Amino acid sequence: MLWSSEPSEFAPGAEWVNLPGAVIPFSVGQGCTVLGGVFVATFSAEAAVRGEGGVGMVDITFGGEPASPRGENHPFVSAGASGLVLSSRTAGQRTDQVCIGERVTEAWSSHTITRARQYPYDAANRRNAEVKVRVRLEGGEKLTLKNWLVQVVAYPWKDARTT
């Protein structure tokens, strides 16, 4: 289990990037305490996207491979629609000024995803099962994640007959 309260900011981009510090080194198989099993990773964070149309994507990989359930779409948090707001200054019975300004849409909310990966029982080979949290922002201006936690729970096979 790992966590951080430090905010991490991401700009829009086509490539996935690793969330700094959200990597749990792990191997299964020969020479390891776990020879195979089912592994479940959960990631939770407080998140906000700034900029209209922005969608913050989050994914979890095991050993660089996708986990399950898996789709091509990984939305974690999205920005609300921005718009214009009217404000006025009133003195006594009359309005002195009417201003048009832009409403900034950045609301913090808490989100969680869970992914799993199965590794067959294998006492002869060692396999990379390192857990990484990846992030990508599509559109918008900025994705910020803070107060995040990543946790892995292992359900190991006892022997080859239990897989």
C-alpha positions in Angstrom: 0.0 0.0 0.0 1.2 3.5 -0.9 -0.2 7.0 -0.5 0.5 10.6 -0.9 -1.2 13.9 0.0 1.0 15.9 -2.4 -0.8 17.2 -5.5 0.3 16.0 -8.9 -0.7 18.0 -12.0 -0.9 16.8 -15.6 -1.3 18.7 -18.8 -3.3 17.3 -21.8 -1.4 14.7 -23.8 -1.8 11.6 -26.0 0.5 9.4 -23.9 0.0 7.8 -20.6 2.3 8.9 -17.8 3.0 7.3 -14.5 1.6 8.9 -11.3 4.8 9.8 -9.4 5.3 7.5 -6.4 2.3 5.2 -7.3 4.4 2.1 -8.2 4.4 -1.1 -6.2 7.3 -3.4 -7.1 6.1 -7.0 -7.1 7.1 -10.3 -8.6 5.5 -13.8 -8.6 6.9 -17.2 -9.3 10.4 -18.8 -8.7 12.1 -17.4 -5.6 9.1 -15.3 -4.5 6.8 -15.9 -1.6 3.8 -16.0 -4.1 4.0 -18.5 -7.0 0.7 -17.3 -8.6 -2.8 -16.1 -7.8 -5.2 -13.3 -8.3 -4.1 -9.8 -7.5 -6.5 -6.9 -6.9 -5.3 -3.3 -7.1 -7.4 -0.4 -5.9 -6.6 3.3 -6.5 -8.5 6.2 -4.9 -7.8 9.9 -5.2 -9.3 13.3 -4.9 -9.3 14.8 -8.4 -10.2 17.9 -10.3 -10.1 18.7 -14.0 -9.8 22.3 -15.2 -11.0 23.4 -18.7 -14.1 22.7 -20.6 -14.3 19.2 -22.1 -11.4 17.9 -20.1 -11.5 14.2 -19.1 -8.9 12.8 -16.6 -8.1 9.1 -17.4 -6.6 6.6 -14.9 -5.5 3.0 -15.4 -3.7 0.4 -13.4 -1.2 -2.0 -15.0 0.4 -5.2 -13.7 3.9 -5.9 -15.0 3.2 -3.4 -17.8 0.2 -5.3 -18.9 -3.4 -4.3 -18.8 -5.6 -5.5 -15.9 -9.3 -6.4 -15.8 -11.9 -5.3 -16.3 -10.6 -3.4 -19.2 -12.0 -1.2 -22.0 -10.5 1.4 -24.2 -12.1 4.2 -22.2 -10.7 5.0 -18.8 -12.6 8.1 -17.5 -11.8 8.9 -13.9 -13.0 12.5 -13.6 -14.3 15.2 -16.0 -14.6 18.9 -16.0 -18.0 20.6 -15.8 -19.1 23.0 -18.5 -17.8 26.5 -18.2 -20.0 29.5 -18.8 -20.5 33.2 -18.3 -21.9 34.7 -15.1 -23.3 38.1 -14.5 -22.4 40.1 -11.4 -23.5 43.6 -10.4 -22.6 46.2 -7.8 -25.6 47.9 -6.2 -25.5 51.2 -4.4 -28.7 52.0 -2.6 -31.6 51.7 -5.1 -29.6 51.5 -8.3 -27.1 49.2 -10.0 -23.8 50.9 -10.8 -22.2 48.2 -12.8 -23.0 44.9 -14.5 -20.0 42.7 -15.2 -19.8 39.6 -17.4 -17.2 37.1 -16.2 -16.2 33.6 -16.9 -17.2 30.9 -14.3 -14.3 28.6 -13.6 -15.3 25.0 -13.4 -13.0 23.0 -11.1 -14.7 21.0 -8.5 -12.9 18.4 -6.4 -14.4 15.0 -5.9 -13.2 11.6 -4.7 -12.9 8.7 -7.2 -11.9 5.0 -7.0 -11.0 2.3 -9.6 -10.3 -1.4 -9.0 -8.5 -3.7 -11.4 -7.4 -7.4 -11.1 -4.9 -9.7 -12.8 -4.5 -13.4 -12.6 -1.1 -15.2 -12.7 -1.1 -19.0 -13.1 0.7 -21.0 -10.6 4.4 -21.3 -11.7 7.2 -22.5 -9.5 9.8 -22.5 -12.3 9.6 -18.9 -13.7 9.7 -15.5 -12.2 7.2 -12.9 -13.6 7.0 -9.1 -13.2 3.7 -8.1 -11.5 4.7 -4.5 -10.7 1.6 -2.4 -10.1 1.6 1.1 -11.7 -1.0 3.8 -11.8 -1.0 5.6 -15.2 -2.7 9.0 -15.9 -3.7 10.9 -19.0 -5.7 14.1 -19.6 -7.8 14.4 -22.8 -8.8 18.0 -23.5 -9.1 20.6 -20.8 -6.2 22.5 -19.3 -5.1 20.6 -16.2 -5.8 17.4 -14.2 -4.8 17.4 -10.5 -4.7 14.4 -8.2 -4.1 14.6 -4.5 -4.6 12.5 -1.4 -4.3 9.3 -3.3 -3.9 5.7 -2.2 -3.0 2.6 -4.1 -3.4 -0.8 -2.5 -2.7 -4.4 -3.8 -4.3 -7.4 -2.2 -2.9 -10.9 -3.2 -5.0 -14.1 -3.2 -2.2 -16.6 -3.8 -2.7 -20.1 -5.2 -1.7 -22.8 -2.7 -0.4 -25.2 -5.4 -0.9 -26.1 -9.0 -4.2 -27.9 -8.3 -5.9 -24.7 -7.0 -5.5 -22.6 -10.2 
